Amino acid sequence: MLTAHPRRPRRAPTLYAALLLALAALLVPGATAATATPAPPATPPAAADHPDENWNPPPELATGLDEVWRHMAETYPDLLGFPNYGWDHIMANGGTLNYCVRWESSTPVTAELRDQIHTVLDQQVNRWIEAIDGFDGFPYDRVPVTVVGWAAADRATLQWDDDAVDLYIGDLDAGGAPRCAPECDRFFHQDGDYSQCPGGEARHFDQSLWLTDGFGGGAGGDWGQRMGSEYFLGALGQQDITILLHEIGHTLGLDDFYDWTPTGVDSFLMRAGSAQRITDFDAWMARDFWRHLKPRYQL
């Protein structure tokens, strides 16, 4: 689920509309699919016109990639003017990312589990970096992730005594979820002014990993990624944590595909439920985004 800027309204999938029509035919006397008005099919956008001598995706993916870029350009206001994509975080930090973990859970966390979560988060972020490494001047072959803080409602939940991370205890947002200090959060300080952050710029965080008991699916945006704590803990041993990878894709600006499918592809990570890991099409979408955003970094 994309929750970052930019946003767009979503239409119900046409399959869902068809199921509703079939149900109406069973439950409403005299109602049939033939007498109902079906929803118009979603039409893929036209191919984009943005030639580039360095742009050489595989021919079988080129049309779909062009459709994706045209779709985003036509749907989102100020697509290339938005200043807080994950790319911006990486470039502002000189090739690193800082995270804070929002632990909206009653499950105790030992120092060992804390450090494992850090390691896994670094690995998953770098799945995307591996996909764009070496493409069109992207300057980093790896982006180290540092977890600078943890937020929890109750200090007893975080079962360690060292000072490896900053702790934010009992500071809840409007929905009652523990949060890390807004004074240290890039989302609220996109100008880079962390003068009110207790630890200064070094202890700021670019994104939050928000893990919530009972949360279904996932959400992602320029603020970070959110998913169920049970899902995340259960996936720690996996090479690819599908929901986390999908939501990181949103942080990088990539879209959801609920109501249309690009030409030539049917299974890729950003089309939720159709792939378990980053595919070639996902990688080329990220590369396309990078090459369009690259001029802002004067590279």
C-alpha positions as CSV (number, residue, x, y, z in Angstrom):
1,M,0.0,0.0,0.0
2,L,1.4,3.3,-1.1
3,T,1.0,6.1,1.5
4,A,3.7,8.4,0.5
5,H,3.3,11.6,-1.6
6,P,2.2,11.6,-4.4
7,R,-1.2,9.9,-4.0
8,R,-4.0,9.0,-6.3
9,P,-7.5,7.7,-5.9
10,R,-7.9,4.0,-6.5
11,R,-10.7,2.3,-8.6
12,A,-12.1,-1.0,-7.5
13,P,-10.5,-3.8,-9.6
14,T,-12.7,-5.0,-12.4
15,L,-12.6,-8.6,-11.1
16,Y,-14.1,-7.3,-7.9
17,A,-16.9,-5.5,-9.8
18,A,-17.7,-8.8,-11.7
19,L,-18.0,-10.7,-8.4
20,L,-20.4,-8.0,-7.1
21,L,-22.6,-8.4,-10.2
22,A,-22.6,-12.2,-9.8
23,L,-23.7,-11.8,-6.2
24,A,-26.4,-9.4,-7.1
25,A,-27.8,-11.9,-9.6
26,L,-28.1,-14.5,-6.9
27,L,-29.6,-12.3,-4.1
28,V,-31.8,-9.8,-5.9
29,P,-34.9,-11.1,-7.8
30,G,-34.7,-10.3,-11.5
31,A,-31.2,-8.9,-11.3
32,T,-28.7,-10.4,-13.8
33,A,-25.2,-9.6,-14.9
34,A,-26.8,-8.8,-18.3
35,T,-29.0,-6.1,-16.9
36,A,-26.3,-4.5,-14.7
37,T,-23.9,-2.0,-16.1
38,P,-20.3,-3.3,-15.8
39,A,-17.5,-1.1,-14.8
40,P,-15.4,0.1,-17.7
41,P,-12.1,-1.9,-18.0
42,A,-9.0,-0.1,-16.9
43,T,-7.0,1.1,-19.9
44,P,-3.2,1.1,-19.6
45,P,-1.7,4.5,-20.3
46,A,-0.1,5.2,-23.6
47,A,3.6,4.6,-24.1
48,A,5.8,7.4,-22.7
49,D,8.0,9.5,-25.0
50,H,11.2,10.0,-23.1
51,P,14.1,8.7,-25.2
52,D,17.5,8.5,-23.6
53,E,20.7,7.1,-25.1
54,N,21.6,5.5,-21.8
55,W,18.1,3.9,-21.4
56,N,18.4,0.3,-22.7
57,P,16.0,-2.0,-20.9
58,P,15.3,-5.5,-22.4
59,P,13.0,-5.1,-25.4
60,E,10.3,-7.3,-23.8
61,L,10.1,-4.8,-20.8
62,A,10.5,-1.5,-22.6
63,T,6.8,-0.9,-23.5
64,G,5.6,-1.7,-20.0
65,L,8.2,0.5,-18.4
66,D,7.2,3.4,-20.7
67,E,3.6,2.8,-19.7
68,V,4.5,2.9,-16.0
69,W,6.4,6.2,-16.3
70,R,3.7,7.9,-18.3
71,H,1.1,6.7,-15.8
72,M,2.9,8.2,-12.9
73,A,3.7,11.4,-14.7
74,E,0.1,11.9,-15.6
75,T,-1.3,10.8,-12.3
76,Y,0.9,12.5,-9.7
77,P,1.2,16.2,-9.3
78,D,4.9,17.4,-9.2
79,L,6.3,13.8,-9.5
80,L,9.8,15.0,-10.0
81,G,9.5,18.0,-7.7
82,F,8.6,16.0,-4.5
83,P,11.7,16.4,-2.3
84,N,11.6,13.5,0.1
85,Y,11.9,10.2,-1.8
86,G,14.2,7.5,-0.4
87,W,16.7,8.5,-3.0
88,D,16.9,11.9,-1.4
89,H,17.6,10.4,2.0
90,I,20.5,8.3,0.6
91,M,22.0,11.2,-1.3
92,A,21.7,13.7,1.5
93,N,23.5,11.3,3.8
94,G,26.3,10.5,1.4
95,G,25.2,6.9,0.9
96,T,23.8,5.8,4.2
97,L,20.4,5.6,5.9
98,N,19.3,6.0,9.5
99,Y,16.2,4.2,10.9
100,C,14.2,4.3,14.1
101,V,12.1,1.3,15.0
102,R,8.5,2.0,16.3
103,W,7.7,-1.1,18.3
104,E,3.9,-1.1,18.6
105,S,3.9,-4.5,20.3
106,S,3.8,-6.2,23.7
107,T,6.4,-8.8,22.6
108,P,9.6,-8.4,24.5
109,V,12.7,-7.6,22.5
110,T,16.1,-8.8,23.7
111,A,19.4,-7.2,22.6
112,E,20.0,-10.2,20.4
113,L,16.6,-9.7,18.6
114,R,17.2,-5.9,18.4
115,D,20.5,-6.5,16.6
116,Q,19.0,-9.2,14.3
117,I,16.3,-6.8,13.2
118,H,19.0,-4.2,12.4
119,T,20.9,-6.7,10.4
120,V,17.9,-7.9,8.4
121,L,16.7,-4.3,7.7
122,D,20.1,-3.5,6.3
123,Q,20.0,-6.6,4.1
124,Q,16.5,-5.9,2.7
125,V,17.3,-2.2,1.9
126,N,20.3,-3.4,0.0
127,R,18.3,-5.8,-2.1
128,W,17.1,-2.7,-3.8
129,I,20.6,-1.1,-4.0
130,E,21.9,-4.3,-5.6
131,A,19.2,-3.9,-8.3
132,I,20.4,-0.4,-9.3
133,D,24.1,-0.8,-8.5
134,G,26.2,0.6,-11.4
135,F,23.3,1.9,-13.4
136,D,23.6,5.4,-15.0
137,G,25.8,7.0,-12.4
138,F,24.2,5.7,-9.2
139,P,27.1,6.3,-6.9
140,Y,26.7,3.6,-4.3
141,D,27.2,-0.2,-4.4
142,R,25.9,-0.5,-0.9
143,V,23.9,1.7,1.5
144,P,24.7,0.9,5.2
145,V,21.7,1.1,7.5
146,T,22.1,2.3,11.1
147,V,19.2,1.9,13.6
148,V,19.7,5.0,15.8
149,G,16.6,4.5,18.1
150,W,13.7,2.5,19.3
151,A,10.3,3.7,20.4
152,A,8.0,1.7,22.7
153,A,5.1,2.3,25.1
154,D,6.7,0.5,28.0
155,R,10.4,0.4,28.8
156,A,10.1,-3.1,30.1
157,T,9.4,-4.4,26.6
158,L,12.9,-3.5,25.5
159,Q,15.0,-5.9,27.4
160,W,18.5,-4.5,27.2
161,D,20.6,-2.3,29.3
162,D,23.2,-1.0,26.9
163,D,23.1,2.4,25.2
164,A,23.5,1.2,21.6
165,V,20.3,3.1,20.5
166,D,18.4,6.1,21.7
167,L,15.1,5.1,23.5
168,Y,11.8,6.9,23.1
169,I,9.4,5.6,25.8
170,G,5.8,6.5,26.2
171,D,5.7,9.2,23.5
172,L,2.6,8.3,21.6
173,D,1.1,9.7,18.4
174,A,-2.5,10.7,18.0
175,G,-3.4,7.1,17.3
176,G,-1.8,5.8,20.5
177,A,1.3,4.3,18.7
178,P,4.8,4.9,20.1
179,R,6.9,7.2,18.0
180,C,10.4,8.3,17.8
181,A,11.3,12.0,18.4
182,P,9.8,14.3,15.7
183,E,12.7,16.6,16.3
184,C,15.0,13.9,14.8
185,D,12.7,12.8,12.0
186,R,13.6,13.8,8.4
187,F,9.8,13.6,7.5
188,F,9.4,16.8,9.7
189,H,12.8,18.3,8.9
190,Q,13.3,18.0,5.2
191,D,15.5,21.1,5.3
192,G,18.1,19.1,7.3
193,D,17.8,21.2,10.4
194,Y,18.2,18.8,13.4
195,S,19.2,21.4,15.9
196,Q,16.4,20.4,18.2
197,C,17.2,16.7,18.0
198,P,18.8,15.6,21.3
199,G,21.6,13.8,19.5
200,G,22.0,16.3,16.7
201,E,22.2,15.4,13.0
202,A,24.1,12.2,13.7
203,R,21.1,10.8,15.6
204,H,18.5,11.9,13.2
205,F,16.5,9.2,11.3
206,D,15.4,9.2,7.7
207,Q,12.7,6.5,8.0
208,S,10.8,4.5,10.6
209,L,10.4,0.7,10.6
210,W,6.9,0.6,12.2
211,L,6.0,-2.9,13.5
212,T,2.4,-3.3,14.8
213,D,0.7,-6.2,16.5
214,G,-2.1,-7.5,14.3
215,F,-1.4,-5.2,11.4
216,G,-2.4,-6.8,8.1
217,G,-0.6,-6.2,4.9
218,G,1.8,-3.2,4.8
219,A,2.2,0.5,4.1
220,G,5.1,2.5,2.9
221,G,6.1,6.0,2.0
222,D,8.7,8.8,2.5
223,W,8.3,8.3,6.3
224,G,9.3,4.6,6.2
225,Q,7.5,1.2,6.2
226,R,4.9,-0.4,8.4
227,M,3.7,-4.0,8.7
228,G,2.6,-6.6,11.3
229,S,5.2,-7.4,14.0
230,E,4.2,-11.1,13.8
231,Y,4.8,-11.2,10.1
232,F,8.1,-9.4,10.3
233,L,9.4,-11.6,13.2
234,G,8.3,-14.7,11.4
235,A,10.2,-13.7,8.2
236,L,13.5,-12.8,9.8
237,G,15.2,-16.0,8.5
238,Q,14.0,-15.4,4.9
239,Q,16.2,-14.1,2.1
240,D,13.5,-11.8,0.9
241,I,10.9,-10.3,3.2
242,T,8.3,-9.6,0.6
243,I,6.1,-7.0,2.3
244,L,9.1,-5.0,3.6
245,L,10.7,-5.0,0.1
246,H,7.4,-3.9,-1.5
247,E,7.0,-1.0,1.0
248,I,10.7,0.1,0.5
249,G,9.8,0.2,-3.2
250,H,7.1,2.8,-2.3
251,T,9.7,4.8,-0.3
252,L,11.7,5.0,-3.5
253,G,8.6,6.4,-5.2
254,L,7.3,3.2,-7.0
255,D,3.6,2.8,-7.6
256,D,1.0,0.1,-6.7
257,F,-0.8,-1.8,-9.5
258,Y,-4.3,-2.5,-8.3
259,D,-6.3,-1.8,-11.4
260,W,-4.0,-2.3,-14.4
261,T,-1.0,-4.3,-15.5
262,P,1.8,-3.0,-17.7
263,T,2.2,-4.6,-21.1
264,G,4.4,-7.7,-21.2
265,V,4.5,-8.5,-17.5
266,D,2.2,-10.1,-15.0
267,S,4.4,-11.0,-11.9
268,F,6.5,-8.4,-10.2
269,L,7.0,-7.3,-6.6
270,M,5.2,-4.0,-6.8
271,R,2.1,-5.8,-8.1
272,A,1.2,-7.0,-4.7
273,G,0.7,-10.8,-4.4
274,S,2.2,-11.7,-7.7
275,A,5.9,-12.0,-6.8
276,Q,7.9,-12.7,-3.6
277,R,11.1,-10.8,-4.5
278,I,12.4,-8.0,-6.6
279,T,12.1,-9.0,-10.3
280,D,13.8,-7.6,-13.4
281,F,10.8,-5.4,-14.0
282,D,10.9,-4.0,-10.5
283,A,14.6,-3.3,-10.9
284,W,14.1,-1.5,-14.2
285,M,11.3,0.6,-12.7
286,A,13.7,1.7,-9.9
287,R,16.4,2.5,-12.5
288,D,13.9,4.5,-14.5
289,F,13.0,6.5,-11.4
290,W,16.7,7.1,-10.7
291,R,17.6,8.3,-14.1
292,H,14.7,10.9,-14.0
293,L,15.6,12.1,-10.5
294,K,19.4,12.1,-11.1
295,P,19.6,15.6,-12.4
296,R,18.6,17.1,-9.1
297,Y,21.8,15.7,-7.6
298,Q,24.0,17.3,-10.3
299,L,25.4,14.0,-11.3
